Amino acid sequence: MKALFPLLLALLIAACQSPVIHIYSRDLSQAQHAKIQALLEIEKVRYQFTNLQSPERYNQPSLLYHPQDSDQTLISAVERVVKGMGYEGLSIQVFSKDNHYYTQGNMGLYFPTKMREVVVPDLLFTHECADIDMQIQMKHTGQWVARNQTDLKGKWQYIEPYLTLLWFDGAGMVQQAYQGKTHTVTTKLGQRNAVTFSALGHRSYPLPILNCDLQAVFM
């Protein structure tokens, strides 16, 4: 009987441990890897990075778990981590026979493969600004043109993740800097990948378009 006690104690301790989150990390940059690791440490989540690419079917952050691992406290912690990475939501799914190989006590966290880095789309829309609804065509020549007002144009520069729009106002060059991030947004068609460039400078330029954030949603 005494010999069984250590074994029972070990089984009890194992049962009380929270599941391990396996993060598919091949598509993460070094900065993203470090950031998610720090966020997981803050949340005191047990994790393990797996050097594999997320399946293409995941177009938003997704957490897959065993039916017997339905720990809402842990799931909420993972949701906070995902939001801390710049995403708006987390798809939560129970394992099925077709989509898992993990056993109980293990969860899989997948990030979209199509959003590995911030890129400048060919077309950006003004975002988070009042009474301005404009589209900006980003030409590969380094010029931008307002599609609603073709005489409104300038130059753009991009050093990841910072975008700069330059505009000559007749007296000198005016510029606005933006920081880009990839995330998901909710649309009428469901969750979609998006990239948003948030203005870093002041929002009182004479050219209203420079006072807006810029966004593209990938449908």
N, C-alpha and C positions, 0 to 999 in steps of 0.2 A: 504493500500500500504506500509505504514511504517513497518507494522508487517511482511510483506514478505521479507523485505530487509535483516534482520539477517539470515533468512533461505536461501536466495539466496547466501549470502556471505559464509555461511557454506558449501553449495554445491560447490561453486567455489573453496574454499580452498581445499576441499576433492578431487576435480577433478585435482588440480594442484600437489597433493602429488604423489611422485613416488611409484610404486608398492612395496609391502612387499615381501622379499625373504624368503620362508619357507625352512629351512635346515633340512633334515632328519638326525638326529644326533645320533641315538642309536649306530651306528657302529664306531663313532668317539672316540678316546682315549681322556683323559683329556688334553693332550698336543695339539692334533689336534683341539679340541674344542676351547682352548684358542687362538691358532694361527689363526684359521679362524675368530674368533670374532674380534681379533685385526686388521686383514686385512680388514674386512667389515667396521670397524670403520674408518680406514684410508680412504677408498673409500666413506665414508658417505652414505652407503647403508642401507636402512631400512630392518631389518631382524627379524626373529623369529625362534628359534630352536624348532623342533618338535621331541619328543622322540619316533620316529618310525624308523624301519629298511627300508633301501632302497630296492625296489623290485629287485630280482635277475637279471632281464633282463637288468639292467643298468650295463654294464661292463666298463664304463668310466664315468667321471663326466658329468652330464646332467642337462640342465636348460630347464624347460617347462614353457611356458608363454601363456597367452590369446592373441588372434589375435589383440586385441585393445591395448595391452600393449607393442607394438613393439618399445621400447625405446632403440635405439642403444647405447646411452651414458651409460645407466644402464647395458646393456648386456656386453659392453666392460669392465665396472668396475668389473662385476662378472667374466669375463674371466681372468682379472688380479689377482683376488683373488684365482681362481683355480690354476693358474700357480704358485702363491706364495705358494700354498700347495704342490708343487712338481709335478703336473700333466702337461703334454705337451699340452693338448687341452681340449676343452669343446664342448660337443654335445648340439646343440641348437634346440629345437623342439617346434612347436606350439601345444597347447592343441588339443586333439581330443576327441570325445565322449567316447573313450575306455580308455583313460589314464589320466583323471583328474577329480577332483571334486572341484577345485578352481574356484572362481569367478574372474571377472575382478578386477585388482588391486592387484593380488596375483600371485607369481611365485613359482615354486618348484625347489629346487636344490638338486640333488641326487649324492651321491658318491658311488663307487663300493663296494658291500658288501664283495667281495672276497679278498679285500686288506685291511682288518681291521688292520693288524699289519705286521711288517717286519718279514719274516721268511727266514731261510736259505734253498734254494732249494737243491735238491740232485745233481744238475749239474749246474755249472756256466761257463760262457764263458768270455774270456778276452775281454776288451772293452776299447776304447780310448787309444790305444798304437800302435806304429808303428811296422810293420813287425812281429807281434806276434799273432798267431791264435791258442789258446789252449783251451782245455776243462778241467775243474777241477771237479772231483767227490768228493762230500762232504759226507764222511761216517758218519753214526750215532755213530761210535766208537770214533769220535773226530779226525779222520785222514782225510787228503786230499791227493788225488793222481791225477797227470796229466794223463789224458786218452791217450794223444798222446805220452807220455813218462813215462811208468809205473814205472821206477826206480826213478822218481822225485816225492817225497812225503814229507809230514810233518804233523803237527798237526794244528787244528783250535779250536778257542774258540769264543763264541758268548754271549755277554751281550747286549740285545737290546738297541739301534740299531747298536752297534759296533761289527764288525767282525775282528778277528785277525788271520792272517796266520803265523805260525811259521815254520822255516826251519833250519836244522842243516847243516852248510856249511863245517863241518870238523874241525873247530876250536871253534865254538861257535854257539849259537842260534841267528838267524836273524829273525826279525818279521816285518810285515807290518800291520798297522791298517786301517780299512775301516769304513765308515759310510753308513748305508743302508737307502734307501728311496723307497717308492712305487710310481709308476706313470704310465702313459700310453705312448706307443710309436706307431708310424705309421708304419705298415708293408704292404706287398703286399695284405694281407687279411683284411686290415683295422686297426682300433685302437685295441691294445691289452694291457693287464695289464703286467707290468714288475717290477722287483726289481733290483736296481743298487747299488752296493757297491763302493763308491768312495774312492780312496786311500788318506789317510790323511798325510802320511809321505813323505819323499823325493822319487824321482823316479830315483835313480841312484844305485840301488842295483845290485850286481853281478848276481843275479837270475832275469832274465828279467820279469818273470811272476809277480814278486812283484812290478813292476813298472806300472802295468796296473790296470784299474778299472775292476770290475767283474759284469756280468749282466746275468739275466735270463729273457726271454720273455715267457709268458704263452699263448700258442696258443689254 
